[in-house]
């Protein structure tokens, strides 16, 4: 069994370098995220540092997109990160942006 078979996210990381990961400002503190890993978006929202850039990449992502990756704050990650599921619409959009094949390819017409 490859890493991809066990958890395709460990070979991907595309969502961590595609979306701005925004959340209510107090969620970071409640989850135990260090302040240096977040950025203020407005008085109510924060985001993971690096994700509000023109070319986003979460500061907590280690590794190379499409290779071997890991979230360095996985246990403390915000709800917005937890909501993305391997193979869902957000995942597939991020994978497409990075030139990665879909996890759930559409059946080919006969």
C-alpha positions in Angstrom: 0.0 0.0 0.0 1.4 3.4 -1.0 1.0 6.5 1.1 -1.5 7.7 -1.5 -3.7 4.7 -0.9 -3.7 5.3 2.9 -4.3 9.0 2.7 -4.1 10.8 -0.7 -3.6 14.1 1.1 -0.1 13.1 2.2 0.9 13.0 -1.5 -0.9 16.2 -2.5 -1.2 19.4 -0.5 -2.9 21.3 -3.4 -5.6 22.7 -1.3 -3.0 24.2 1.1 -1.6 26.1 -1.8 -4.8 27.2 -3.5 -7.4 28.5 -1.0 -7.2 31.3 1.5 -7.9 29.5 4.8 -10.1 32.0 6.7 -11.7 31.5 10.1 -13.1 33.5 13.0 -10.1 35.1 14.7 -10.6 33.3 18.1 -10.5 29.9 16.5 -6.7 30.0 16.2 -6.3 30.7 19.9 -8.9 28.0 20.8 -7.0 25.5 18.6 -3.6 26.4 20.0 -2.3 27.8 16.7 0.8 30.0 17.3 0.0 33.6 16.4 2.9 33.8 13.9 1.1 31.2 11.8 -2.0 33.4 11.2 -2.7 36.8 9.6 -5.4 39.3 10.3 -7.9 39.6 7.4 -10.3 42.0 9.0 -11.6 42.7 12.6 -13.5 39.4 12.6 -11.4 37.0 10.4 -7.9 35.7 10.4 -6.3 33.3 7.9 -3.4 30.9 7.9 -0.3 32.9 7.1 0.6 32.7 3.4 -2.8 31.8 2.2 -4.0 35.4 1.3 -1.1 35.9 -1.1 -1.6 36.1 -4.9 0.0 32.6 -5.1 -1.2 31.1 -1.8 0.7 28.6 0.2 0.0 27.9 3.9 3.0 28.5 6.0 2.2 25.3 7.9 2.5 23.1 4.8 5.8 21.2 4.6 7.0 19.4 1.5 6.4 19.7 -2.2 2.9 19.9 -3.8 2.1 16.7 -5.5 4.9 14.8 -3.8 5.2 14.2 -0.1 3.5 16.8 2.1 2.5 17.3 5.7 0.7 19.9 7.8 3.0 20.9 10.6 0.0 21.9 12.7 -2.5 19.2 11.7 -4.0 18.8 15.2 -4.5 22.5 15.5 -5.7 23.2 11.9 -8.8 25.4 11.5 -12.2 24.1 10.6 -11.8 25.5 7.1 -9.0 22.9 6.6 -11.0 20.1 8.2 -13.9 20.7 5.8 -12.0 19.9 2.6 -12.2 16.2 2.0 -10.0 14.1 -0.4 -11.8 14.0 -3.7 -14.5 16.6 -3.0 -15.2 19.6 -5.3 -12.7 21.9 -3.5 -10.0 19.2 -3.5 -10.5 18.5 -7.2 -10.4 22.2 -8.1 -7.1 22.7 -6.2 -5.6 19.5 -7.8 -6.6 20.7 -11.3 -5.0 24.1 -10.6 -1.7 22.4 -9.7 -1.8 20.0 -12.7 -2.6 16.9 -10.6 -4.9 14.2 -11.8 -8.4 14.0 -10.2 -8.8 11.6 -7.3 -12.3 10.7 -8.6 -12.0 10.7 -12.4 -15.3 10.9 -14.3 -16.3 7.7 -16.1 -15.3 7.7 -19.8 -18.2 7.7 -22.3 -18.4 4.6 -24.4 
